[in-house]
Amino acid sequence: MIDSQFINAIIITTLAGLSTTIGGAIGFIVRDKNLKFFSFTVGFTGGVMVGISFFELLPSGIEELGFLRACLAFFIGFVFIFLIDYFIPHEFIGQQEHMGKGTNKKLLRTGIFVALGIAIHNFPEGMAIFYGSYVDIKIGIAIAIAIALHNIPEGLAVSVPIYKATGSRGKAFMWSFISGIAEPLGAILTAFIFLPFLNIVILSYLLSAIAGIMVYIALDELMPVSHSYGFSHIPMFSFLCGMVVMFLSLYLLA
């Protein structure tokens, strides 16, 4: 059934997905000398993701399902995204130290492969945002903020190599857009195929699994990238800032 709750969930998911284009645009204007900015941003995003997982999503699952079943769902979500990442890996901008050493053709191929890999990762993220938004707009907004922040460095990872290879802002922006549009597509699939089967128990399992997905992204992708810029204290400080901001946002929304 298409109602205001349904429409709001689609809009929130679309905005989160298209935040990759923000990262794509930043890639045109922020230079390598701003490494502290990149390190802080990525670490901050990791803190936001862990904060929303442990302050909101997993506690909501435990309240409805009990400790054991919610934690099992959490681990299933963790393993699920691990398998996707294992079979379809992608890289952030901090991991692409070889970019300036290859030919333009290699750079272009790198950017396109990263865009496609990110698109595949974004599909279940879009499902997660839609589920969260449909059951509780507060949860949906919190998940969307966390994933939107996560998508910005992904947009950078796509746009920088393509822009360096082609010199075209249009092409770099287009591939950033393509990688992000997978999230609203995941939401649409969820809305028209899975939504009729949802109930509070299934939603609680899903929210607990989403927490596992987000913790994996923070620990396996974001924090290592934040450390890769060579600053010893910025990653943990920014991680703490992200957790505090998420705590305060949830507290004020309560």
C-alpha positions as CSV (number, residue, x, y, z in Angstrom):
1,M,0.0,0.0,0.0
2,I,1.4,3.4,-1.0
3,D,0.9,5.9,1.8
4,S,2.8,8.8,3.3
5,Q,4.9,6.3,5.3
6,F,5.8,4.4,2.2
7,I,6.7,7.6,0.2
8,N,8.8,9.0,3.1
9,A,10.8,5.7,3.3
10,I,11.5,5.9,-0.5
11,I,12.6,9.6,-0.3
12,I,14.9,9.0,2.7
13,T,16.5,6.0,0.9
14,T,17.0,8.0,-2.3
15,L,18.6,10.9,-0.5
16,A,21.0,8.6,1.4
17,G,21.9,6.8,-1.9
18,L,22.6,9.9,-3.8
19,S,25.0,11.2,-1.1
20,T,27.6,9.3,-3.2
21,T,27.3,12.3,-5.6
22,I,28.4,14.6,-2.8
23,G,31.6,12.5,-2.5
24,G,31.9,12.6,-6.3
25,A,31.8,16.4,-6.3
26,I,34.3,16.7,-3.4
27,G,36.7,14.7,-5.5
28,F,36.9,17.6,-7.9
29,I,37.8,20.2,-5.3
30,V,39.6,18.6,-2.4
31,R,43.3,17.8,-3.0
32,D,45.6,15.2,-1.5
33,K,47.0,17.8,1.0
34,N,43.6,17.5,2.9
35,L,44.4,14.0,4.2
36,K,43.4,15.0,7.7
37,F,40.0,15.9,6.4
38,F,39.6,12.5,4.8
39,S,40.9,10.6,7.8
40,F,38.5,12.4,10.2
41,T,35.5,12.1,7.9
42,V,36.0,8.3,7.4
43,G,36.6,7.7,11.1
44,F,33.6,9.8,12.1
45,T,31.4,7.8,9.8
46,G,32.6,4.6,11.4
47,G,31.7,6.0,14.8
48,V,28.2,7.0,13.6
49,M,27.6,3.5,12.2
50,V,28.7,1.7,15.4
51,G,26.7,4.2,17.5
52,I,23.4,3.6,15.6
53,S,24.0,-0.1,15.7
54,F,24.5,-0.4,19.5
55,F,22.5,2.5,20.7
56,E,19.3,1.9,18.6
57,L,19.1,-1.0,16.2
58,L,20.3,-4.0,18.3
59,P,18.6,-2.8,21.5
60,S,15.3,-2.5,19.5
61,G,15.8,-6.1,18.3
62,I,16.6,-7.4,21.9
63,E,13.5,-5.7,23.2
64,E,11.2,-7.6,20.8
65,L,13.1,-10.9,20.2
66,G,15.2,-11.4,23.3
67,F,18.9,-11.3,23.7
68,L,19.8,-14.6,22.0
69,R,17.7,-14.3,18.8
70,A,18.6,-10.6,18.3
71,C,22.3,-11.4,18.6
72,L,22.0,-14.3,16.3
73,A,20.4,-12.0,13.7
74,F,23.2,-9.5,14.3
75,F,25.9,-12.1,13.5
76,I,23.9,-13.3,10.4
77,G,24.0,-9.7,9.1
78,F,27.7,-9.4,9.9
79,V,28.4,-12.6,8.0
80,F,26.1,-11.7,5.1
81,I,28.0,-8.4,4.3
82,F,31.3,-10.2,4.9
83,L,30.4,-12.7,2.1
84,I,29.4,-9.9,-0.3
85,D,32.6,-8.0,0.5
86,Y,34.7,-11.2,0.1
87,F,33.3,-12.2,-3.3
88,I,32.8,-8.6,-4.6
89,P,35.5,-6.4,-3.0
90,H,35.7,-2.6,-3.4
91,E,38.1,0.0,-2.3
92,F,38.0,3.5,-0.8
93,I,40.1,6.4,-1.9
94,G,42.6,5.8,0.9
95,Q,43.3,2.3,-0.5
96,Q,44.1,3.5,-4.0
97,E,47.7,4.6,-3.6
98,H,48.5,3.2,-7.0
99,M,46.2,5.6,-8.8
100,G,48.8,8.0,-9.9
101,K,51.2,5.4,-11.2
102,G,49.1,3.6,-13.8
103,T,47.9,4.6,-17.2
104,N,44.7,6.4,-17.8
105,K,43.1,3.2,-19.1
106,K,43.9,1.5,-15.8
107,L,42.6,4.4,-13.8
108,L,39.4,4.4,-15.7
109,R,38.9,0.7,-15.2
110,T,39.7,1.0,-11.5
111,G,37.0,3.7,-11.1
112,I,34.4,1.8,-13.0
113,F,35.0,-1.4,-11.1
114,V,34.8,0.4,-7.8
115,A,31.5,2.0,-8.9
116,L,30.0,-1.4,-9.8
117,G,31.3,-2.9,-6.6
118,I,29.9,-0.1,-4.5
119,A,26.5,-0.4,-6.3
120,I,26.2,-4.0,-5.3
121,H,27.1,-3.2,-1.7
122,N,24.5,-0.3,-1.8
123,F,21.6,-2.5,-2.8
124,P,21.2,-4.2,0.6
125,E,21.9,-0.9,2.3
126,G,18.9,0.6,0.4
127,M,16.7,-2.3,1.7
128,A,17.9,-1.6,5.2
129,I,17.1,2.1,5.1
130,F,13.6,1.4,3.6
131,Y,12.8,-1.2,6.3
132,G,13.9,1.0,9.1
133,S,12.1,4.1,7.7
134,Y,8.9,2.2,7.2
135,V,8.7,0.8,10.7
136,D,9.9,3.9,12.5
137,I,10.9,7.2,10.8
138,K,13.3,8.0,13.6
139,I,15.2,4.7,13.0
140,G,15.1,5.2,9.3
141,I,16.6,8.7,9.5
142,A,19.3,7.6,11.8
143,I,20.3,4.7,9.5
144,A,20.1,7.0,6.5
145,I,22.4,9.6,8.1
146,A,25.0,6.8,8.9
147,I,24.9,5.3,5.5
148,A,24.9,8.7,3.7
149,L,28.1,9.6,5.6
150,H,29.5,6.2,4.6
151,N,28.5,6.9,0.9
152,I,30.5,10.2,0.7
153,P,34.0,8.6,0.8
154,E,32.6,5.9,-1.6
155,G,31.7,8.6,-4.1
156,L,35.2,9.9,-3.7
157,A,36.6,6.5,-4.5
158,V,34.6,6.4,-7.7
159,S,35.1,10.0,-9.0
160,V,38.8,10.6,-8.4
161,P,40.2,7.8,-10.6
162,I,37.7,8.4,-13.4
163,Y,38.3,12.2,-13.3
164,K,42.0,11.7,-13.4
165,A,41.7,9.3,-16.3
166,T,39.3,11.2,-18.4
167,G,39.5,14.8,-17.2
168,S,35.7,14.8,-17.4
169,R,33.7,15.9,-14.4
170,G,30.6,14.7,-16.1
171,K,31.7,11.1,-16.5
172,A,33.1,11.1,-12.9
173,F,29.8,12.5,-11.6
174,M,27.8,10.0,-13.7
175,W,29.5,7.0,-12.3
176,S,29.2,8.3,-8.7
177,F,25.5,8.7,-9.4
178,I,25.2,5.1,-10.8
179,S,26.9,3.6,-7.7
180,G,24.4,5.5,-5.4
181,I,21.2,4.8,-7.3
182,A,21.4,1.2,-6.3
183,E,20.1,2.1,-2.8
184,P,16.7,3.5,-3.9
185,L,16.5,0.5,-6.3
186,G,16.9,-1.8,-3.3
187,A,14.2,0.1,-1.5
188,I,11.8,-0.2,-4.4
189,L,12.4,-4.0,-4.7
190,T,11.8,-4.3,-1.0
191,A,8.6,-2.2,-1.1
192,F,6.9,-4.0,-3.9
193,I,8.1,-7.6,-3.2
194,F,8.8,-8.1,0.5
195,L,6.7,-5.4,2.2
196,P,3.4,-7.5,2.3
197,F,5.2,-10.2,4.3
198,L,6.6,-7.9,7.0
199,N,5.5,-8.0,10.7
200,I,7.1,-6.7,13.9
201,V,9.0,-9.9,14.5
202,I,10.5,-10.0,11.0
203,L,11.3,-6.3,11.2
204,S,13.1,-6.8,14.5
205,Y,15.2,-9.6,13.0
206,L,16.1,-7.3,10.1
207,L,17.0,-4.3,12.3
208,S,19.3,-6.6,14.3
209,A,20.9,-7.9,11.1
210,I,21.3,-4.3,9.8
211,A,23.3,-3.5,13.0
212,G,25.6,-6.4,12.1
213,I,26.0,-5.1,8.6
214,M,26.9,-1.6,9.8
215,V,29.4,-2.7,12.4
216,Y,31.2,-4.8,9.8
217,I,31.4,-1.8,7.4
218,A,32.8,0.4,10.2
219,L,35.4,-2.1,11.4
220,D,36.5,-3.7,8.1
221,E,36.3,-0.7,5.8
222,L,36.1,2.6,7.4
223,M,38.5,2.4,10.3
224,P,41.3,0.8,8.3
225,V,41.0,3.5,5.7
226,S,41.0,6.2,8.3
227,H,44.3,4.8,9.7
228,S,45.7,4.4,6.2
229,Y,46.3,8.2,6.0
230,G,49.1,7.9,8.6
231,F,47.6,9.9,11.5
232,S,47.8,8.0,14.8
233,H,45.1,9.8,16.8
234,I,42.7,11.2,14.3
235,P,40.9,7.9,13.6
236,M,39.9,7.1,17.2
237,F,39.1,10.8,18.0
238,S,36.9,11.1,15.0
239,F,35.3,7.6,15.7
240,L,34.4,8.9,19.2
241,C,33.0,12.1,17.8
242,G,30.8,10.1,15.4
243,M,29.5,7.9,18.3
244,V,28.8,11.0,20.5
245,V,26.9,12.8,17.6
246,M,24.8,9.7,17.0
247,F,24.1,9.3,20.7
248,L,23.0,13.0,21.0
249,S,20.9,12.8,17.9
250,L,19.0,9.7,19.2
251,Y,18.6,11.3,22.6
252,L,17.1,14.5,21.1
253,L,14.8,12.5,18.8
254,A,13.6,10.3,21.7
